[in-house]
Amino acid sequence: MLRRLLLAYADHPDLTAEEAAEVCGYDAEAGAWKRCSDLANAGLVEDTGDRRVASTGRHQMARRITLAGIAALSTDGHG
């Protein structure tokens, strides 16, 4: 799931966790929001400063892939 989400951020900059999950075809219950947080904690994606209202009515931060995220994709043997 992490790799697919990271690829979504590589292909579509400025995504919320919900939007990234949608791009990957995950449903809301898949826990993609937690994996997006894991990507951020690892420095692979970063906050863009943009906030959008999610389907839950709560605001979500938008994120973009970092140089470290791009490097991780290119060195994981699949990029």
Summary of the structure (lengths in Angstrom):
residues: 79
radius of gyration: 11.7
end to end distance: 15.5
largest distance: 38.7
contacts: 225
relative contact order: 0.24
helix: 51%
strand: 22%
